[in-house]
């Protein structure tokens, strides 16, 4: 005979409790748009419009300063024009005042420079014009090259370099031509001596 107490009883059913959803926390929206930290990458969903910032017009391209080339050009003009005009005046006056003595003596190593005493002021002007032209010519050449390389007045720099190169040629041509004109005006017979014109550089710079 089976013990009633040993028999299993009916299972107890759990009371059905309705599942209550937990409410999601509600956070108030910030009153201002959240700005990313500096350097923080911004991720944009594919296909989403990208944020547009304020449109800033491009800055106008600044033209390089041309002062460097212009200054070199001024120095080249002084080296070519200024020195040539000064030596032309000095050479003409030297030929006019000492042409007879110059024609009577040969241009040798033991040349008597005392014959230039009456025109020593003009000789000094010729020497000064030579050295001034040399200094300004070298200045124009160096600064003109820098202006060409850096693009700061390239056109003026090219012109300055050209004037610096042509300066010595124009200087010595003007020296010989005006020395001959002065000699011809002061002593016509001396103008026929070609040695006088060829030695114009020696007379002024010796």
ZIZI-V100837 format. One record per run of one state. SS is the DSSP state (alpha for helix, beta for strand, coil for the rest). FROM is the first residue (numbers start at 1). LEN is the number of residues. If there is no record, write none. Layout:
ss=(SS,SS)
from=(FROM,FROM)
len=(LEN,LEN)
This chain:
ss=(coil,alpha,coil,alpha,coil,alpha,coil,alpha,coil,alpha,coil,alpha,coil,alpha,coil)
from=(1,4,7,67,105,113,151,154,187,188,193,194,199,200,206)
len=(3,3,60,38,8,38,3,33,1,5,1,5,1,6,1)
